[in-house]
Amino acid sequence: MGKKVAVIGAGISGLSTAYVLVNNDFEVTIIAKAFSPNITSNKAAAFWFPYHVRSDARGINWVETSYQYFKDLSADEASGISFIKIVKGIKEGIIDDDRWIAFMPENTCKEVPIEQLPKGYAQGFEAKVPLVETQLFLPYLQQVLTAKGVVFKEANVTNLQIVASSYDTVVNCTGLGASQLCNDASLFAVRGQVLLVEPGFPNAIFLDNHTPTYIVPRQDATIIGGTYEEHVNVETTEPETLQQLLVKASNVFPELQEKRIIGNWAGLRPFREAVRLEKEVNSNIIHNYGHGGSGFTLSFGCAEAVLQLISTPNTAPNP
Ligand SMILES: Cc1cc2nc3c(=O)[nH]c(=O)nc-3n(C[C@H](O)[C@H](O)[C@H](O)COP(=O)(O)OP(=O)(O)OC[C@H]3O[C@@H](n4cnc5c(N)ncnc54)[C@H](O)[C@@H]3O)c2cc1C
């Protein structure tokens, strides 16, 4: 395939794909109908964690590759990426799906002594993971891409084949937009609502997948999440749900109750049983969408996989 590539979508999937391609001497144009901050990627928490990777055998490489990219990019403080402790708590009587441990980079994950866990937790693990402050990283990455010669165009793409006729390769990174663009009924929205309180929460990221509760300390806010609402396609928050989030989080960290509430948002995770990462047969179109609740965690790994698909004529099997 030639070197002229159109990446459709300017979320984390599109931007990371553009980054990997431009670094490999491709001439990249990003076409999107919306850009940061008006996209799902801005609504992510967004810490690196192998959540929703399940048993997709390709996932282990993707999460490891992304981790390495975030590590390299974090060298520039302006990127908004930091490495931060995460504590995953498991309550008494809960059988935890511990497959995520196998995805953690070597020697970064250890068990937390029970006396150091918040009240009510029977087991816990800690690790250091990348925290990507979306409000900083997405504009930063756009600037980096612009400096490298990537062109940004605003347009609503309704037909991938038409775009494909003007480029050597088209990479479809449209997230939830792919359900319409590709008529993909297996892709659906999973709404996540979060509450924002004033910054300054001193602890690490805290995660309890079962309640589900996560607390993420960013520079501009402490995120208190979250909900996981399958097939809910509206990006709105509900006051009662936000109140419940605060109650759940305050049960773990009572000091959160004293914090000033400064905002909230809802985002729609583009969920698919398996990420669609494949090249269409006899075509110059590559798909990279359906990352669910793990778009940041998978991002640069999937982008590298796109590079391989462009560079090799055979299509990778898509489970
Ligand atoms: C509350 C919440 C918390 C989350 N926390 C985490 C986390 O901690 N860690 C993590 O890894 N992930 C997390 N996620 C998941 C993550 O946000 C998503 O997986 C990720 O943002 C998906 O990125 P994307 O680039 O594929 O899609 P999007 O960000 O939705 O971007 C899609 C792009 O395609 C464009 N587009 C769509 N259709 C068209 C079209 N027809 N023509 C032109 N352009 C089009 C859009 O305008 C946009 O630019 C979270 C999500 C939510 C909602």
The ligand as an SDF file (V2000), in Angstrom:
LIG
                    3D

 53 58  0  0  0  0  0  0  0  0999 V2000
  -17.0590    7.5230   31.8110 C   0  0  0  0  0  0  0  0  0  0  0  0
  -16.0060    6.8390   30.9840 C   0  0  0  0  0  0  0  0  0  0  0  0
  -14.8090    6.4560   31.5810 C   0  0  0  0  0  0  0  0  0  0  0  0
  -13.8160    5.8240   30.8160 C   0  0  0  0  0  0  0  0  0  0  0  0
  -12.6340    5.5160   31.4190 N   0  0  0  0  0  0  0  0  0  0  0  0
  -11.6550    4.9060   30.7080 C   0  0  0  0  0  0  0  0  0  0  0  0
  -10.4180    4.5830   31.3250 C   0  0  0  0  0  0  0  0  0  0  0  0
  -10.2000    4.8480   32.5120 O   0  0  0  0  0  0  0  0  0  0  0  0
   -9.4600    3.9750   30.5570 N   0  0  0  0  0  0  0  0  0  0  0  0
   -9.6710    3.6660   29.2450 C   0  0  0  0  0  0  0  0  0  0  0  0
   -8.7780    3.0920   28.6130 O   0  0  0  0  0  0  0  0  0  0  0  0
  -10.8440    3.9770   28.6290 N   0  0  0  0  0  0  0  0  0  0  0  0
  -11.8350    4.5720   29.3270 C   0  0  0  0  0  0  0  0  0  0  0  0
  -13.0320    4.8780   28.7320 N   0  0  0  0  0  0  0  0  0  0  0  0
  -13.2800    4.4230   27.3400 C   0  0  0  0  0  0  0  0  0  0  0  0
  -12.7680    5.4110   26.3170 C   0  0  0  0  0  0  0  0  0  0  0  0
  -13.2600    6.6990   26.5870 O   0  0  0  0  0  0  0  0  0  0  0  0
  -13.2080    4.9740   24.9100 C   0  0  0  0  0  0  0  0  0  0  0  0
  -12.9040    3.6240   24.6890 O   0  0  0  0  0  0  0  0  0  0  0  0
  -12.4880    5.8170   23.8690 C   0  0  0  0  0  0  0  0  0  0  0  0
  -12.6640    7.1820   24.1290 O   0  0  0  0  0  0  0  0  0  0  0  0
  -12.9400    5.4910   22.4550 C   0  0  0  0  0  0  0  0  0  0  0  0
  -12.1680    6.3230   21.6170 O   0  0  0  0  0  0  0  0  0  0  0  0
  -12.4080    6.4020   20.0630 P   0  0  0  0  0  0  0  0  0  0  0  0
  -11.3610    7.2770   19.5170 O   0  0  0  0  0  0  0  0  0  0  0  0
  -12.5250    5.0220   19.5040 O   0  0  0  0  0  0  0  0  0  0  0  0
  -13.8620    7.0630   19.9210 O   0  0  0  0  0  0  0  0  0  0  0  0
  -14.3040    8.6050   20.1460 P   0  0  0  0  0  0  0  0  0  0  0  0
  -13.5600    9.2670   21.2200 O   0  0  0  0  0  0  0  0  0  0  0  0
  -15.7890    8.5520   20.2390 O   0  0  0  0  0  0  0  0  0  0  0  0
  -13.9000    9.2970   18.7860 O   0  0  0  0  0  0  0  0  0  0  0  0
  -14.5800    9.0030   17.5920 C   0  0  0  0  0  0  0  0  0  0  0  0
  -14.2110   10.0460   16.5590 C   0  0  0  0  0  0  0  0  0  0  0  0
  -14.8110    9.6710   15.3210 O   0  0  0  0  0  0  0  0  0  0  0  0
  -15.5500   10.7810   14.8200 C   0  0  0  0  0  0  0  0  0  0  0  0
  -16.6400   10.2730   14.0020 N   0  0  0  0  0  0  0  0  0  0  0  0
  -17.6140    9.3880   14.3350 C   0  0  0  0  0  0  0  0  0  0  0  0
  -18.4020    9.1500   13.2730 N   0  0  0  0  0  0  0  0  0  0  0  0
  -17.9240    9.9020   12.2530 C   0  0  0  0  0  0  0  0  0  0  0  0
  -18.3010   10.1020   10.9060 C   0  0  0  0  0  0  0  0  0  0  0  0
  -19.3490    9.4520   10.3700 N   0  0  0  0  0  0  0  0  0  0  0  0
  -17.5770   10.9560   10.1390 N   0  0  0  0  0  0  0  0  0  0  0  0
  -16.5220   11.6260   10.6560 C   0  0  0  0  0  0  0  0  0  0  0  0
  -16.1170   11.4850   11.9400 N   0  0  0  0  0  0  0  0  0  0  0  0
  -16.8040   10.6230   12.7090 C   0  0  0  0  0  0  0  0  0  0  0  0
  -15.9940   11.5230   16.0640 C   0  0  0  0  0  0  0  0  0  0  0  0
  -16.3640   12.8600   15.7280 O   0  0  0  0  0  0  0  0  0  0  0  0
  -14.6990   11.4480   16.8830 C   0  0  0  0  0  0  0  0  0  0  0  0
  -13.7770   12.4080   16.4200 O   0  0  0  0  0  0  0  0  0  0  0  0
  -14.0400    5.5290   29.4440 C   0  0  0  0  0  0  0  0  0  0  0  0
  -15.2370    5.9240   28.8550 C   0  0  0  0  0  0  0  0  0  0  0  0
  -16.2090    6.5630   29.6000 C   0  0  0  0  0  0  0  0  0  0  0  0
  -17.4850    6.9880   28.9310 C   0  0  0  0  0  0  0  0  0  0  0  0
  1  2  1  0
  2  3  1  0
  2 52  2  0
  3  4  2  0
  4  5  1  0
  4 50  1  0
  5  6  2  0
  6  7  1  0
  6 13  1  0
  7  8  2  0
  7  9  1  0
  9 10  1  0
 10 11  2  0
 10 12  1  0
 12 13  2  0
 13 14  1  0
 14 15  1  0
 14 50  1  0
 15 16  1  0
 16 17  1  0
 16 18  1  0
 18 19  1  0
 18 20  1  0
 20 21  1  0
 20 22  1  0
 22 23  1  0
 23 24  1  0
 24 25  2  0
 24 26  1  0
 24 27  1  0
 27 28  1  0
 28 29  2  0
 28 30  1  0
 28 31  1  0
 31 32  1  0
 32 33  1  0
 33 34  1  0
 33 48  1  0
 34 35  1  0
 35 36  1  0
 35 46  1  0
 36 37  1  0
 36 45  1  0
 37 38  2  0
 38 39  1  0
 39 40  1  0
 39 45  2  0
 40 41  1  0
 40 42  2  0
 42 43  1  0
 43 44  2  0
 44 45  1  0
 46 47  1  0
 46 48  1  0
 48 49  1  0
 50 51  2  0
 51 52  1  0
 52 53  1  0
M  END
$$$$
